[in-house]
Amino acid sequence: MAHTNRGRVILGGLVAGLVINVVEYITNGVVLRDAWGSVMQALGRPAQISGSAILVFNIWGFLLGIAAVRLYAAIRPRYGAGPNTAIRAGVVTWAIAVFLANLGNYPLGIFPTRVAGDHVFGGARRDGSCYAGWGLAL
């Protein structure tokens, strides 16, 4: 069994997390800003997100990036290095972090289908693009 270079996994994960946070900002802070504001007001919450919430979301993005790169490192011996393995890891990361999380909230009717759908497919773009950091990872 090959040794995983933890330092490179963390470095690659932080780069991937940076990409995740940028795409999250574009998706939720620009494209869906008004929609999320309406949803939050309908829930009786302020339309503007707080600075502490943004901090939590950014930490989540970096942790997700590290987890995604670690997943890639774990499956690389079986599938080999390269984009096909990165795509596999990306699909699993997206499915767990975005799709299943939103699917769990869907039956509650908390979020409008369009907003949740845009967020889910923004997650697919985000997780598909975050693997640029893997060039540094392994």
C-alpha positions as CSV (number, residue, x, y, z in Angstrom):
1,M,0.0,0.0,0.0
2,A,1.4,3.3,-1.0
3,H,2.1,6.1,1.5
4,T,-0.1,9.2,1.2
5,N,1.7,12.5,1.4
6,R,-0.5,14.2,3.9
7,G,1.1,17.6,3.4
8,R,0.4,17.6,-0.3
9,V,-3.2,16.3,0.3
10,I,-3.8,19.3,2.7
11,L,-2.1,21.7,0.3
12,G,-4.1,20.4,-2.7
13,G,-7.2,20.4,-0.5
14,L,-6.7,24.0,0.4
15,V,-6.3,25.0,-3.3
16,A,-9.5,22.9,-4.1
17,G,-11.2,24.6,-1.1
18,L,-10.3,28.0,-2.5
19,V,-11.9,27.1,-5.8
20,I,-14.9,25.7,-4.0
21,N,-15.3,29.0,-2.0
22,V,-15.0,31.1,-5.1
23,V,-17.6,29.1,-7.0
24,E,-19.9,29.1,-4.0
25,Y,-19.6,32.9,-3.9
26,I,-20.4,33.2,-7.6
27,T,-23.3,30.7,-7.3
28,N,-24.9,31.8,-4.0
29,G,-23.5,35.3,-3.5
30,V,-24.1,36.6,-7.0
31,V,-26.3,34.4,-9.2
32,L,-28.7,33.2,-6.5
33,R,-28.4,36.2,-4.1
34,D,-31.9,37.6,-4.6
35,A,-33.4,34.2,-4.6
36,W,-31.7,33.2,-1.3
37,G,-32.7,36.6,0.1
38,S,-36.4,35.9,-0.7
39,V,-36.1,32.4,0.8
40,M,-34.6,33.7,4.0
41,Q,-37.2,36.4,4.4
42,A,-39.9,33.8,3.8
43,L,-38.4,31.8,6.7
44,G,-38.4,34.9,8.9
45,R,-34.6,35.4,8.7
46,P,-32.6,38.4,7.5
47,A,-32.1,38.5,3.8
48,Q,-28.4,39.4,4.2
49,I,-26.1,36.6,5.4
50,S,-24.0,37.3,8.4
51,G,-20.2,37.5,8.5
52,S,-20.1,34.6,10.9
53,A,-22.2,32.4,8.5
54,I,-19.9,33.3,5.6
55,L,-16.9,32.3,7.8
56,V,-18.6,28.9,8.5
57,F,-19.3,28.4,4.8
58,N,-15.7,29.2,3.9
59,I,-14.4,26.7,6.5
60,W,-16.8,24.1,5.1
61,G,-15.4,24.8,1.6
62,F,-11.8,24.2,2.7
63,L,-12.7,21.1,4.7
64,L,-14.6,19.8,1.7
65,G,-11.6,20.5,-0.6
66,I,-9.3,18.5,1.8
67,A,-11.8,15.6,2.0
68,A,-12.2,15.6,-1.8
69,V,-8.4,15.4,-2.3
70,R,-8.1,12.8,0.3
71,L,-10.8,10.7,-1.4
72,Y,-8.8,11.1,-4.7
73,A,-5.7,9.9,-2.9
74,A,-7.5,6.9,-1.5
75,I,-8.9,5.7,-4.8
76,R,-5.9,6.6,-6.9
77,P,-4.1,3.2,-6.3
78,R,-7.2,1.4,-7.6
79,Y,-8.1,3.6,-10.6
80,G,-4.8,5.2,-11.4
81,A,-3.8,8.8,-11.5
82,G,-5.6,11.2,-13.9
83,P,-8.8,12.9,-14.8
84,N,-11.0,9.8,-14.8
85,T,-10.1,9.2,-11.2
86,A,-10.6,12.8,-10.4
87,I,-14.1,12.7,-12.0
88,R,-15.0,9.7,-9.9
89,A,-13.9,11.4,-6.7
90,G,-15.7,14.6,-7.8
91,V,-19.0,12.8,-8.4
92,V,-18.8,11.1,-5.0
93,T,-17.9,14.4,-3.3
94,W,-20.7,16.2,-5.0
95,A,-23.2,13.4,-4.2
96,I,-22.4,13.4,-0.5
97,A,-21.8,17.1,0.1
98,V,-24.5,18.7,-2.1
99,F,-27.0,16.3,-3.7
100,L,-27.8,14.2,-0.6
101,A,-27.8,17.2,1.7
102,N,-30.3,19.0,-0.6
103,L,-32.3,15.8,-1.2
104,G,-32.8,15.5,2.5
105,N,-34.3,18.9,2.7
106,Y,-36.5,18.7,-0.4
107,P,-39.5,16.9,1.2
108,L,-39.7,19.5,3.9
109,G,-40.5,22.2,1.3
110,I,-38.2,24.7,3.0
111,F,-36.5,25.8,-0.2
112,P,-38.2,26.5,-3.6
113,T,-37.3,23.8,-6.1
114,R,-35.7,26.2,-8.5
115,V,-33.3,27.6,-5.8
116,A,-32.4,24.2,-4.5
117,G,-31.9,22.9,-8.0
118,D,-29.7,25.8,-9.0
119,H,-27.7,25.3,-5.8
120,V,-27.3,21.5,-6.5
121,F,-26.1,22.0,-10.1
122,G,-23.9,24.9,-8.9
123,G,-22.4,22.3,-6.6
124,A,-21.8,20.0,-9.6
125,R,-19.9,22.9,-11.3
126,R,-18.0,23.6,-8.1
127,D,-16.9,20.1,-7.3
128,G,-16.0,19.5,-10.9
129,S,-13.7,22.5,-11.0
130,C,-12.1,22.1,-7.5
131,Y,-9.9,19.2,-8.7
132,A,-7.5,21.7,-10.3
133,G,-5.9,21.7,-6.8
134,W,-5.1,18.0,-7.2
135,G,-2.2,18.8,-9.5
136,L,-0.4,20.1,-6.3
137,A,-1.7,17.2,-4.2
138,L,-0.2,14.1,-5.6
